[in-house]
Amino acid sequence: MDMKLSLKNLLNNPFAVFILLSLLAALIYSNTFSVPFQFDDRHNIAENPKIRDISNFQDFSGTRYIGFLSFALNYRFGGLNVFGYHLVNLLIHITNGFLVYLLVSLLLKTYQNSQNTQASWTALTSALLFISHPIQTQAITYIVQRFTSLTTLFYLLAVVCYLKWRLTSSEIKLRHLWYGGTLLSAVFAMKTKEISFTLPFMILLIEVIFFSQPAKRRWVYLVPFMLTLLIIPFSRIDAGVSGETEAGMETTKFSRVEYLFTQFCVLVTYLRLLIFPANQSLDYSYPIYHSFFETSVFLSFLFLLSLFTLSLYLILLSRRFHNRLIGFGILWFFLTISIESSIIPIRDVINEHRLYLPVAGLSLAVSSSFFHFIEWIEKHGRLGKKSFNTIGCYLFITLVVFSLSVASYWRNRIWKDDFSLWMDTVRKSPKKARPHHNLGTAYLNRGQIKEAIQEYKTTLKLNPYYLDAYFHLGNAYLQQGLIEDAVAEYQSVLKLNPNHIKARNNLGSIYIQQGQIEKAIGEFKAVLILGNDTPSSHNNLGEGYRMQGRIEEAFQEFQSALILDPNYANAHNSMGLIYKQLGRLDEAIYEFQIASKIRPDLAQTYFNLGDTYFRKGDINNSVHAFKKALQIKPDFSAAQEALKSLIR
C-alpha cells in the first residue's frame, strides 16, 4: 500500500517527472552534440550573415523571426560551435515533453473523476512516447528544424496556459496571467513557423470538446486568439517573402489537387512510421499522384476518412471520457498536420520533422487507448489478479519506451557526418537525384574525387536538369586537373542558368590561368552586372585588369573591394602586387603584411612578401618570408626555388 502511495505521489510530482524526462532525452541524444551542420543548416545558420549580429533583429519582422533570433543568440555566445546549438535543441525537446505531460494532466482535470494513478500514468506515458519516438530525431538532431520544435514549444505552452486559465477559479486574482500567457505564446508561435496557424482552432476545439457550452461573454475571450491568425500573412508581406509562384504555393511542379492526392498517401505513411519506425530517411523518394481514383490514393483516403469518423464518434457519441481523449488526440494529429499536408504545395511532399507536433496528439490517443483497455481488463477480471495486471502494464510501457529510445539513439548515429547521412539516404532512396548529389559532395569533401564524379554523373542520369550537379562535377574535374572537362560543366550550368554567379567566377579564374584575360574579364564583369557586389567580385575583376596592364582600373576595383570589406586579405595582397609592379616596394610590403595578419594561412602572400623583400635587398626578411610560405605549403615549388637561390 505504501509503495502504491509513493508511486502515485511520484507520478503526480511535476519535478520528478521533469527529471525523468530530462534523463531519458539526455541519454537518447547523448551522441548528437558533435553532429555537424547538415544540408539546410548551412545557408540558414553557418553561412547566414544575418545571425552574426544581434542588431539585425531590432524589428519584429518575418514569419520565422523567433527561430532566427535563437540562432543569432547561439552564435553570439558560441559562434559556430555546434555543441551549443544541439544543447538548445535538446532543452527545447525536454521542455516539449514536459508540456505534453502537463497538457494531458490538465485535460484529465476537466473530468472530475480522473484524478487517480491511471490518469497520472496516461500523462506520463504520453510524454515518454513523445520524448523517445525515433520519428522525433529529425526535428532535434537536424539543427535547422528548431523552427519546428520551437514552434511546438510555444504551441503547447499556449494550450497549457489556456487550460490553466479555464480550470482556475474566477475568484483568483492572478488567473488572467494564464490568459495573457496564452496570447503571448500564440504570438511567439506565429512568429516562429507557419504551422502555428492552426493554434486558434485548437483552442476552439478544446473549448468545445472539454468544456460545457460557454456563455456569450466567454466566446469573447476567444476573439483575440482568432485575431492572431493575421500575424502570419502580415509577417510574410512585411518581410517581402519571395520564392512562391502564387499565394501559398512553394512550387508549381504539381498542382494543389495533385499535392492533396499525394498527401492522402503521405499521411498513411506517417502513421506507419509512427507505429513501425523502420527505414527512416532524410530525403524520401515519393511518387506524385495525379488522380483520386489511383488505388493508393483512394484506399488511403478511405482509411483516413474512417479514422477521422472514428474520432468524431468518440467525441460526439461516446459517453466515456477516455474515448473523448482518444478522439481529441486523433483530431490533434489531423489539425496540426493540415498546414503541410493539405492543398499548399511544398517541394518536398514528405518530411519526418512535420510529425513533431502531431506526435503529441497521437501519444495522447495511444496512451489513453492503452489504459482504457487495461481498465476494461481489470473491471472484467480477464487476466487474473489486479496487481499482476498492473505490474504487467508497467513492464509493457517500460519495454515500449526502451525500444523506442534505443531506435532513436541508433537513428542519431546516422547523423554523425555528411558521408554517413547521405550514404544512408542513397541506400533508401536510390532513384532520387538529390541524395546522390549530396553524397557526391560528401565524397568531394573527403578528397575521394573519383567517387564524387560517379555520384554526380548518377545524379545527372536521374535528373539532367540538376544545376548543382553540373557545377560540382566541374569542381571535381578542376581538382583532378581536367580543365577542359571543368569548363564544359560550367558552361552547361550557364546554359541552364546564365545568372549562375559561382560558375562564372570559376570560369573566369580558369581563363586567368590559361592567359585568356579578356574572357576572364568578361565573366567577372558579368558577375558584377548580376548584382554580386562583393569584395571577391571586385578583386577578381581587378586581377584581370592588372594582368592586362590596366593599372588604374585594377586599382579602383581593389579599392572597391576594401571599401566593402577593409579586412579582405586577397584585396590587400592584390594592392601589394600593384605597388610592387609600380616599384613602390615599401607600400607593397605594407599591404602584404596586412594580408598575412588577416589570413596567416595564405602561402602566396608570404611568397609575394619574400619576393618584394628580395627586390629591396633585404635578404634576411626575404628568407624568413619564403620559409613561412613553405611551412604553410611544403610543396610550393616557386618558394623552394627562391629559397635555394638565396641560401647558396
C-alpha positions as semicolon CSV with decimal commas, in nm:
position;residue;x (nm);y (nm);z (nm)
1;M;0,000;0,000;0,000
2;D;0,284;0,237;0,091
3;M;0,463;0,152;-0,235
4;K;0,148;0,228;-0,436
5;L;0,105;0,553;-0,249
6;S;0,465;0,659;-0,311
7;L;0,434;0,569;-0,681
8;K;0,122;0,780;-0,710
9;N;0,295;1,069;-0,535
10;L;0,591;1,033;-0,772
11;L;0,370;1,038;-1,080
12;N;0,188;1,347;-0,954
13;N;0,515;1,529;-0,877
14;P;0,592;1,750;-1,180
15;F;0,954;1,798;-1,073
16;A;1,014;1,422;-1,056
17;V;0,852;1,378;-1,399
18;F;1,066;1,658;-1,545
19;I;1,385;1,493;-1,413
20;L;1,280;1,156;-1,557
21;L;1,205;1,306;-1,900
22;S;1,531;1,502;-1,892
23;L;1,741;1,196;-1,815
24;L;1,571;0,992;-2,086
25;A;1,614;1,263;-2,351
26;A;1,978;1,324;-2,250
27;L;2,057;0,954;-2,293
28;I;1,880;0,929;-2,630
29;Y;2,054;1,236;-2,771
30;S;2,391;1,195;-2,597
31;N;2,555;1,104;-2,930
32;T;2,439;1,417;-3,118
33;F;2,638;1,702;-2,964
34;S;2,914;1,687;-3,226
35;V;2,686;1,634;-3,528
36;P;2,799;1,898;-3,782
37;F;2,581;2,144;-3,970
38;Q;2,395;1,945;-4,235
39;F;2,212;2,034;-4,556
40;D;1,983;2,337;-4,491
41;D;2,178;2,417;-4,173
42;R;2,444;2,574;-4,391
43;H;2,254;2,855;-4,563
44;N;2,022;2,913;-4,265
45;I;2,294;2,915;-3,997
46;A;2,658;2,855;-4,090
47;E;2,657;3,082;-4,399
48;N;2,384;3,321;-4,288
49;P;2,531;3,671;-4,227
50;K;2,214;3,793;-4,055
51;I;2,256;3,576;-3,743
52;R;2,609;3,707;-3,685
53;D;2,489;4,039;-3,549
54;I;2,208;4,071;-3,292
55;S;2,142;4,427;-3,412
56;N;1,985;4,274;-3,725
57;F;1,691;4,169;-3,506
58;Q;1,580;4,508;-3,379
59;D;1,248;4,482;-3,562
60;F;0,993;4,203;-3,528
61;S;0,951;4,129;-3,898
62;G;0,946;3,794;-4,075
63;T;0,746;3,477;-4,023
64;R;1,039;3,298;-3,856
65;Y;1,178;3,585;-3,652
66;I;1,196;3,396;-3,319
67;G;1,371;3,095;-3,474
68;F;1,640;3,304;-3,643
69;L;1,681;3,511;-3,327
70;S;1,753;3,192;-3,133
71;F;2,026;3,103;-3,386
72;A;2,169;3,454;-3,352
73;L;2,186;3,412;-2,974
74;N;2,360;3,078;-3,021
75;Y;2,613;3,247;-3,249
76;R;2,657;3,537;-3,006
77;F;2,762;3,305;-2,723
78;G;2,929;3,019;-2,909
79;G;2,999;3,116;-3,268
80;L;2,961;2,815;-3,497
81;N;3,043;2,557;-3,231
82;V;2,766;2,301;-3,290
83;F;2,756;2,191;-2,925
84;G;2,557;2,497;-2,819
85;Y;2,303;2,458;-3,099
86;H;2,244;2,091;-3,015
87;L;2,217;2,169;-2,643
88;V;1,944;2,427;-2,707
89;N;1,758;2,185;-2,934
90;L;1,771;1,917;-2,665
91;L;1,646;2,157;-2,396
92;I;1,356;2,253;-2,623
93;H;1,271;1,885;-2,671
94;I;1,278;1,818;-2,296
95;T;1,054;2,120;-2,235
96;N;0,811;1,999;-2,501
97;G;0,796;1,654;-2,343
98;F;0,714;1,812;-2,008
99;L;0,449;2,034;-2,170
100;V;0,287;1,722;-2,319
101;Y;0,274;1,579;-1,965
102;L;0,112;1,900;-1,834
103;L;-0,127;1,915;-2,131
104;V;-0,260;1,563;-2,073
105;S;-0,276;1,618;-1,696
106;L;-0,485;1,932;-1,745
107;L;-0,713;1,766;-1,999
108;L;-0,773;1,489;-1,745
109;K;-0,859;1,751;-1,482
110;T;-1,150;1,867;-1,695
111;Y;-1,311;1,538;-1,588
112;Q;-1,370;1,530;-1,214
113;N;-1,329;1,151;-1,177
114;S;-0,991;1,135;-1,348
115;Q;-0,759;1,203;-1,055
116;N;-0,615;0,857;-0,999
117;T;-0,291;0,667;-1,061
118;Q;-0,410;0,553;-1,402
119;A;-0,467;0,915;-1,509
120;S;-0,115;1,004;-1,394
121;W;0,024;0,712;-1,594
122;T;-0,166;0,832;-1,901
123;A;0,001;1,173;-1,878
124;L;0,347;1,029;-1,813
125;T;0,321;0,768;-2,088
126;S;0,215;1,034;-2,340
127;A;0,523;1,239;-2,252
128;L;0,755;0,936;-2,264
129;L;0,628;0,837;-2,609
130;F;0,675;1,195;-2,731
131;I;1,032;1,213;-2,597
132;S;1,151;0,869;-2,708
133;H;0,997;0,814;-3,051
134;P;1,263;0,794;-3,328
135;I;1,049;0,996;-3,570
136;Q;1,131;1,298;-3,350
137;T;1,506;1,275;-3,417
138;Q;1,496;1,482;-3,736
139;A;1,337;1,777;-3,554
140;I;1,605;1,767;-3,282
141;T;1,931;1,640;-3,434
142;Y;1,887;1,838;-3,756
143;I;1,968;2,181;-3,611
144;V;1,767;2,396;-3,852
145;Q;1,448;2,211;-3,761
146;R;1,448;2,410;-3,439
147;F;1,188;2,612;-3,630
148;T;0,956;2,313;-3,581
149;S;1,049;2,220;-3,223
150;L;1,046;2,582;-3,101
151;T;0,708;2,647;-3,263
152;T;0,583;2,332;-3,090
153;L;0,707;2,468;-2,757
154;F;0,506;2,790;-2,793
155;Y;0,208;2,597;-2,933
156;L;0,198;2,355;-2,639
157;L;0,265;2,634;-2,391
158;A;-0,029;2,833;-2,529
159;V;-0,264;2,535;-2,492
160;V;-0,137;2,458;-2,140
161;C;-0,180;2,820;-2,032
162;Y;-0,531;2,826;-2,177
163;L;-0,629;2,513;-1,986
164;K;-0,482;2,658;-1,665
165;W;-0,687;2,974;-1,722
166;R;-1,007;2,777;-1,782
167;L;-0,952;2,546;-1,484
168;T;-0,857;2,821;-1,237
169;S;-1,134;2,969;-1,028
170;S;-1,251;3,314;-1,138
171;E;-1,208;3,429;-0,778
172;I;-0,827;3,400;-0,801
173;K;-0,687;3,743;-0,891
174;L;-0,385;3,620;-1,090
175;R;-0,597;3,392;-1,306
176;H;-0,578;3,622;-1,607
177;L;-0,199;3,589;-1,613
178;W;-0,261;3,247;-1,767
179;Y;-0,478;3,409;-2,032
180;G;-0,203;3,662;-2,106
181;G;0,048;3,376;-2,126
182;T;-0,173;3,202;-2,381
183;L;-0,193;3,510;-2,600
184;L;0,181;3,585;-2,576
185;S;0,273;3,223;-2,655
186;A;0,039;3,229;-2,955
187;V;0,212;3,542;-3,091
188;F;0,557;3,384;-3,043
189;A;0,441;3,064;-3,214
190;M;0,310;3,261;-3,512
191;K;0,648;3,438;-3,540
192;T;0,843;3,111;-3,539
193;K;0,685;2,894;-3,810
194;E;0,370;2,887;-4,019
195;I;0,244;2,556;-3,877
196;S;0,123;2,755;-3,574
197;F;-0,163;2,892;-3,789
198;T;-0,384;2,611;-3,651
199;L;-0,336;2,717;-3,287
200;P;-0,651;2,934;-3,251
201;F;-0,858;2,649;-3,397
202;M;-0,700;2,407;-3,149
203;I;-0,803;2,631;-2,859
204;L;-1,154;2,649;-3,002
205;L;-1,159;2,269;-3,036
206;I;-1,057;2,225;-2,671
207;E;-1,326;2,468;-2,560
208;V;-1,594;2,278;-2,748
209;I;-1,485;1,925;-2,651
210;F;-1,378;1,960;-2,287
211;F;-1,591;2,241;-2,150
212;S;-1,964;2,294;-2,135
213;Q;-2,123;2,535;-2,377
214;P;-1,974;2,872;-2,277
215;A;-2,171;3,186;-2,222
216;K;-2,152;3,462;-2,482
217;R;-1,907;3,651;-2,262
218;R;-1,668;3,354;-2,272
219;W;-1,676;3,343;-2,651
220;V;-1,545;3,699;-2,644
221;Y;-1,227;3,570;-2,482
222;L;-1,161;3,361;-2,793
223;V;-1,163;3,663;-3,027
224;P;-0,801;3,776;-2,956
225;F;-0,676;3,428;-3,047
226;M;-0,861;3,442;-3,376
227;L;-0,703;3,780;-3,446
228;T;-0,356;3,623;-3,417
229;L;-0,437;3,448;-3,746
230;L;-0,348;3,779;-3,915
231;I;0,012;3,766;-3,787
232;I;0,146;3,513;-4,039
233;P;0,007;3,670;-4,360
234;F;0,105;4,022;-4,246
235;S;0,452;3,898;-4,145
236;R;0,505;3,749;-4,490
237;I;0,406;4,078;-4,655
238;D;0,622;4,278;-4,413
239;A;0,926;4,058;-4,477
240;G;0,874;4,065;-4,853
241;V;0,867;3,686;-4,870
242;S;0,956;3,568;-5,220
243;G;1,016;3,240;-5,393
244;E;0,650;3,144;-5,418
245;T;0,494;3,134;-5,760
246;E;0,149;3,227;-5,632
247;A;-0,016;3,279;-5,296
248;G;0,051;2,989;-5,064
249;M;0,248;2,782;-5,319
250;E;0,615;2,696;-5,278
251;T;0,633;2,505;-5,607
252;T;0,438;2,462;-5,932
253;K;0,586;2,121;-6,014
254;F;0,246;1,983;-5,920
255;S;-0,096;2,137;-5,865
256;R;-0,281;2,183;-5,538
257;V;-0,507;1,889;-5,621
258;E;-0,215;1,661;-5,706
259;Y;-0,045;1,762;-5,382
260;L;-0,364;1,682;-5,187
261;F;-0,398;1,339;-5,350
262;T;-0,033;1,268;-5,270
263;Q;-0,082;1,378;-4,911
264;F;-0,353;1,116;-4,858
265;C;-0,083;0,855;-4,915
266;V;0,180;1,052;-4,721
267;L;-0,044;1,067;-4,413
268;V;-0,080;0,690;-4,417
269;T;0,299;0,663;-4,448
270;Y;0,333;0,894;-4,149
271;L;0,102;0,672;-3,944
272;R;0,302;0,365;-4,050
273;L;0,624;0,534;-3,938
274;L;0,469;0,613;-3,601
275;I;0,358;0,254;-3,549
276;F;0,664;0,091;-3,705
277;P;0,952;0,344;-3,744
278;A;1,163;0,146;-3,993
279;N;1,356;0,278;-4,295
280;Q;1,355;0,639;-4,181
281;S;1,518;0,875;-4,430
282;L;1,614;1,239;-4,454
283;D;1,505;1,255;-4,819
284;Y;1,225;1,020;-4,923
285;S;1,170;0,923;-5,286
286;Y;0,794;0,961;-5,304
287;P;0,567;0,946;-5,612
288;I;0,328;1,224;-5,706
289;Y;-0,029;1,103;-5,756
290;H;-0,244;1,265;-6,023
291;S;-0,586;1,107;-5,978
292;F;-0,815;1,046;-5,685
293;F;-0,902;0,706;-5,829
294;E;-0,548;0,569;-5,825
295;T;-0,562;0,269;-5,595
296;S;-0,316;0,401;-5,335
297;V;-0,490;0,739;-5,318
298;F;-0,842;0,601;-5,293
299;L;-0,761;0,340;-5,028
300;S;-0,559;0,594;-4,826
301;F;-0,850;0,837;-4,838
302;L;-1,092;0,569;-4,716
303;F;-0,859;0,479;-4,429
304;L;-0,810;0,842;-4,323
305;L;-1,183;0,912;-4,353
306;S;-1,253;0,611;-4,129
307;L;-1,001;0,733;-3,873
308;F;-1,144;1,085;-3,881
309;T;-1,500;0,950;-3,848
310;L;-1,390;0,735;-3,554
311;S;-1,253;1,043;-3,378
312;L;-1,583;1,228;-3,425
313;Y;-1,777;0,927;-3,298
314;L;-1,557;0,901;-2,988
315;I;-1,602;1,270;-2,914
316;L;-1,968;1,322;-3,001
317;L;-2,144;0,992;-2,937
318;S;-1,939;0,810;-2,674
319;R;-2,014;0,890;-2,311
320;R;-1,678;0,772;-2,180
321;F;-1,421;1,042;-2,105
322;H;-1,130;0,823;-2,217
323;N;-1,294;0,789;-2,557
324;R;-1,319;1,165;-2,581
325;L;-0,945;1,190;-2,509
326;I;-0,868;0,934;-2,780
327;G;-1,086;1,120;-3,031
328;F;-0,924;1,451;-2,942
329;G;-0,576;1,301;-2,985
330;I;-0,668;1,186;-3,337
331;L;-0,814;1,527;-3,425
332;W;-0,497;1,689;-3,288
333;F;-0,300;1,486;-3,545
334;F;-0,523;1,589;-3,836
335;L;-0,538;1,956;-3,737
336;T;-0,167;2,008;-3,665
337;I;-0,053;1,830;-3,985
338;S;-0,307;2,015;-4,201
339;I;-0,088;2,314;-4,294
340;E;0,180;2,098;-4,455
341;S;-0,042;1,811;-4,573
342;S;-0,338;1,968;-4,749
343;I;-0,361;2,198;-5,054
344;I;-0,049;2,410;-5,003
345;P;0,211;2,253;-5,235
346;I;0,555;2,211;-5,079
347;R;0,855;2,099;-5,282
348;D;0,925;1,802;-5,055
349;V;0,597;1,617;-5,017
350;I;0,711;1,420;-4,711
351;N;0,941;1,510;-4,422
352;E;0,972;1,345;-4,082
353;H;1,005;1,668;-3,883
354;R;0,649;1,760;-3,984
355;L;0,528;1,492;-3,743
356;Y;0,691;1,653;-3,438
357;L;0,385;1,848;-3,320
358;P;0,125;1,591;-3,436
359;V;0,301;1,321;-3,229
360;A;0,179;1,498;-2,913
361;G;-0,182;1,422;-3,002
362;L;-0,120;1,066;-3,115
363;S;0,079;0,997;-2,797
364;L;-0,228;1,105;-2,601
365;A;-0,455;0,885;-2,816
366;V;-0,231;0,579;-2,781
367;S;-0,174;0,610;-2,406
368;S;-0,545;0,677;-2,342
369;S;-0,640;0,373;-2,552
370;F;-0,392;0,153;-2,368
371;F;-0,504;0,248;-2,018
372;H;-0,869;0,235;-2,116
373;F;-0,804;-0,121;-2,233
374;I;-0,626;-0,204;-1,904
375;E;-0,918;-0,056;-1,709
376;W;-1,161;-0,277;-1,905
377;I;-0,949;-0,587;-1,838
378;E;-0,930;-0,513;-1,466
379;K;-1,303;-0,445;-1,448
380;H;-1,389;-0,775;-1,611
381;G;-1,109;-0,970;-1,446
382;R;-0,996;-1,126;-1,772
383;L;-0,623;-1,166;-1,690
384;G;-0,615;-1,264;-1,326
385;K;-0,524;-1,055;-1,024
386;K;-0,536;-0,680;-1,047
387;S;-0,186;-0,638;-0,901
388;F;-0,046;-0,877;-1,163
389;N;-0,216;-0,682;-1,440
390;T;-0,078;-0,355;-1,306
391;I;0,280;-0,484;-1,293
392;G;0,248;-0,629;-1,643
393;C;0,114;-0,295;-1,766
394;Y;0,410;-0,102;-1,626
395;L;0,659;-0,355;-1,765
396;F;0,499;-0,329;-2,109
397;I;0,525;0,052;-2,106
398;T;0,888;0,028;-1,997
399;L;0,964;-0,217;-2,278
400;V;0,799;0,003;-2,543
401;V;0,975;0,321;-2,426
402;F;1,308;0,137;-2,402
403;S;1,270;0,000;-2,757
404;L;1,180;0,342;-2,898
405;S;1,471;0,502;-2,711
406;V;1,722;0,251;-2,850
407;A;1,583;0,306;-3,201
408;S;1,619;0,685;-3,157
409;Y;1,977;0,655;-3,031
410;W;2,061;0,428;-3,324
411;R;1,897;0,663;-3,575
412;N;2,103;0,953;-3,439
413;R;2,422;0,767;-3,529
414;I;2,341;0,822;-3,898
415;W;2,374;1,199;-3,849
416;K;2,739;1,189;-3,732
417;D;2,871;1,334;-4,063
418;D;2,770;1,416;-4,421
419;F;2,900;1,088;-4,555
420;S;2,708;0,853;-4,322
421;L;2,389;1,062;-4,355
422;W;2,382;1,061;-4,735
423;M;2,503;0,702;-4,770
424;D;2,202;0,602;-4,561
425;T;1,972;0,825;-4,768
426;V;2,101;0,694;-5,103
427;R;2,052;0,337;-4,982
428;K;1,687;0,414;-4,903
429;S;1,617;0,647;-5,200
430;P;1,843;0,510;-5,479
431;K;1,631;0,658;-5,759
432;K;1,624;1,016;-5,629
433;A;1,878;1,264;-5,766
434;R;1,935;1,487;-5,463
435;P;2,073;1,221;-5,225
436;H;2,325;1,113;-5,493
437;H;2,429;1,475;-5,544
438;N;2,478;1,534;-5,173
439;L;2,668;1,206;-5,135
440;G;2,891;1,322;-5,420
441;T;2,963;1,645;-5,230
442;A;3,041;1,439;-4,917
443;Y;3,291;1,235;-5,124
444;L;3,437;1,556;-5,265
445;N;3,488;1,697;-4,914
446;R;3,670;1,374;-4,820
447;G;3,902;1,403;-5,118
448;Q;3,751;1,097;-5,291
449;I;3,724;1,265;-5,630
450;K;3,651;0,959;-5,846
451;E;3,363;0,852;-5,623
452;A;3,230;1,210;-5,621
453;I;3,235;1,223;-6,001
454;Q;3,046;0,895;-6,021
455;E;2,774;1,023;-5,786
456;Y;2,738;1,347;-5,981
457;K;2,705;1,150;-6,306
458;T;2,439;0,931;-6,144
459;T;2,257;1,246;-6,034
460;L;2,252;1,378;-6,390
461;K;2,124;1,047;-6,525
462;L;1,833;1,069;-6,284
463;N;1,778;1,440;-6,346
464;P;1,953;1,601;-6,648
465;Y;1,845;1,946;-6,526
466;Y;2,012;1,925;-6,184
467;L;2,209;2,251;-6,194
468;D;2,424;2,200;-5,884
469;A;2,536;1,856;-6,009
470;Y;2,690;2,016;-6,321
471;F;2,857;2,281;-6,109
472;H;3,004;2,042;-5,853
473;L;3,107;1,798;-6,126
474;G;3,301;2,090;-6,273
475;N;3,465;2,146;-5,935
476;A;3,559;1,778;-5,913
477;Y;3,716;1,785;-6,261
478;L;3,902;2,102;-6,162
479;Q;4,052;1,926;-5,861
480;Q;4,166;1,644;-6,090
481;G;4,331;1,893;-6,323
482;L;4,084;1,816;-6,605
483;I;4,045;2,181;-6,701
484;E;3,859;2,138;-7,030
485;D;3,609;1,900;-6,868
486;A;3,555;2,152;-6,587
487;V;3,497;2,432;-6,839
488;A;3,241;2,215;-7,022
489;E;3,046;2,154;-6,700
490;Y;3,046;2,523;-6,601
491;Q;2,922;2,609;-6,949
492;S;2,645;2,351;-6,905
493;V;2,546;2,534;-6,588
494;L;2,529;2,866;-6,774
495;K;2,314;2,714;-7,050
496;L;2,057;2,621;-6,785
497;N;2,105;2,939;-6,582
498;P;2,307;3,227;-6,735
499;N;2,290;3,406;-6,399
500;H;2,484;3,141;-6,206
501;I;2,744;3,356;-6,030
502;K;2,969;3,080;-5,896
503;A;3,001;2,913;-6,237
504;R;3,100;3,247;-6,396
505;N;3,354;3,312;-6,120
506;N;3,511;2,970;-6,166
507;L;3,521;3,010;-6,543
508;G;3,686;3,349;-6,501
509;S;3,952;3,201;-6,272
510;I;4,026;2,925;-6,526
511;Y;4,056;3,181;-6,807
512;I;4,303;3,377;-6,591
513;Q;4,519;3,064;-6,551
514;Q;4,501;2,996;-6,925
515;G;4,602;3,353;-7,008
516;Q;4,266;3,427;-7,169
517;I;4,242;3,754;-6,982
518;E;3,976;3,919;-7,198
519;K;3,742;3,621;-7,149
520;A;3,810;3,628;-6,775
521;I;3,729;3,998;-6,753
522;G;3,405;3,933;-6,940
523;E;3,298;3,671;-6,684
524;F;3,393;3,889;-6,385
525;K;3,208;4,189;-6,530
526;A;2,901;3,972;-6,581
527;V;2,915;3,871;-6,215
528;L;2,905;4,237;-6,106
529;I;2,627;4,316;-6,354
530;L;2,425;4,033;-6,200
531;G;2,435;4,225;-5,872
532;N;2,701;4,025;-5,688
533;D;2,865;4,339;-5,547
534;T;3,109;4,156;-5,319
535;P;3,478;4,208;-5,233
536;S;3,577;3,891;-5,419
537;S;3,395;4,000;-5,737
538;H;3,575;4,337;-5,747
539;N;3,907;4,171;-5,660
540;N;3,870;3,915;-5,940
541;L;3,793;4,185;-6,197
542;G;4,085;4,392;-6,064
543;E;4,320;4,095;-6,112
544;G;4,210;4,069;-6,474
545;Y;4,278;4,439;-6,530
546;R;4,617;4,413;-6,355
547;M;4,725;4,125;-6,578
548;Q;4,630;4,335;-6,882
549;G;4,837;4,624;-6,750
550;R;4,530;4,842;-6,689
551;I;4,668;4,960;-6,356
552;E;4,429;5,247;-6,279
553;E;4,121;5,033;-6,341
554;A;4,269;4,748;-6,135
555;F;4,348;4,988;-5,850
556;Q;3,987;5,115;-5,848
557;E;3,849;4,759;-5,825
558;F;4,083;4,668;-5,538
559;Q;3,981;4,985;-5,354
560;S;3,612;4,899;-5,411
561;A;3,677;4,558;-5,257
562;L;3,841;4,714;-4,950
563;I;3,560;4,967;-4,909
564;L;3,317;4,675;-4,889
565;D;3,546;4,482;-4,652
566;P;3,860;4,652;-4,511
567;N;3,974;4,310;-4,382
568;Y;3,957;4,131;-4,717
569;A;4,304;3,976;-4,734
570;N;4,302;3,899;-5,108
571;A;4,244;4,265;-5,195
572;H;4,535;4,374;-4,973
573;N;4,751;4,112;-5,146
574;S;4,638;4,242;-5,487
575;M;4,713;4,603;-5,384
576;G;5,060;4,485;-5,283
577;L;5,113;4,336;-5,630
578;I;5,010;4,669;-5,789
579;Y;5,258;4,863;-5,573
580;K;5,532;4,608;-5,646
581;Q;5,459;4,639;-6,018
582;L;5,492;5,020;-5,986
583;G;5,818;4,987;-5,789
584;R;5,666;5,125;-5,468
585;L;5,817;4,845;-5,260
586;D;5,757;4,982;-4,907
587;E;5,386;5,025;-4,981
588;A;5,378;4,676;-5,131
589;I;5,540;4,528;-4,819
590;Y;5,286;4,709;-4,600
591;E;4,991;4,561;-4,796
592;F;5,139;4,207;-4,790
593;Q;5,193;4,234;-4,414
594;I;4,832;4,339;-4,359
595;A;4,712;4,049;-4,576
596;S;4,928;3,798;-4,385
597;K;4,797;3,920;-4,049
598;I;4,436;3,885;-4,163
599;R;4,493;3,548;-4,331
600;P;4,812;3,384;-4,194
601;D;4,726;3,067;-4,391
602;L;4,787;3,218;-4,738
603;A;5,123;3,088;-4,866
604;Q;5,107;3,307;-5,179
605;T;5,103;3,625;-4,969
606;Y;5,425;3,524;-4,788
607;F;5,584;3,437;-5,123
608;N;5,493;3,783;-5,258
609;L;5,631;3,941;-4,941
610;G;5,959;3,745;-4,972
611;D;5,996;3,842;-5,337
612;T;5,940;4,210;-5,253
613;Y;6,198;4,200;-4,971
614;F;6,442;4,038;-5,216
615;R;6,389;4,319;-5,469
616;K;6,453;4,567;-5,192
617;G;6,774;4,387;-5,097
618;D;6,653;4,271;-4,753
619;I;6,774;3,910;-4,775
620;N;6,706;3,807;-4,411
621;N;6,339;3,906;-4,422
622;S;6,312;3,756;-4,768
623;V;6,440;3,418;-4,643
624;H;6,206;3,433;-4,343
625;A;5,902;3,503;-4,567
626;F;5,986;3,219;-4,809
627;K;6,028;2,976;-4,517
628;K;5,690;3,087;-4,382
629;A;5,530;3,016;-4,721
630;L;5,682;2,665;-4,720
631;Q;5,556;2,597;-4,366
632;I;5,205;2,660;-4,492
633;K;5,252;2,481;-4,826
634;P;5,554;2,245;-4,825
635;D;5,520;2,163;-5,198
636;F;5,525;2,531;-5,306
637;S;5,784;2,491;-5,584
638;A;5,832;2,863;-5,655
639;A;5,913;2,929;-5,286
640;Q;6,150;2,628;-5,280
641;E;6,345;2,758;-5,581
642;A;6,358;3,112;-5,444
643;L;6,486;2,992;-5,106
644;K;6,753;2,770;-5,269
645;S;6,885;3,062;-5,473
646;L;6,915;3,277;-5,160
647;I;7,084;3,014;-4,941
648;R;7,355;2,917;-5,197
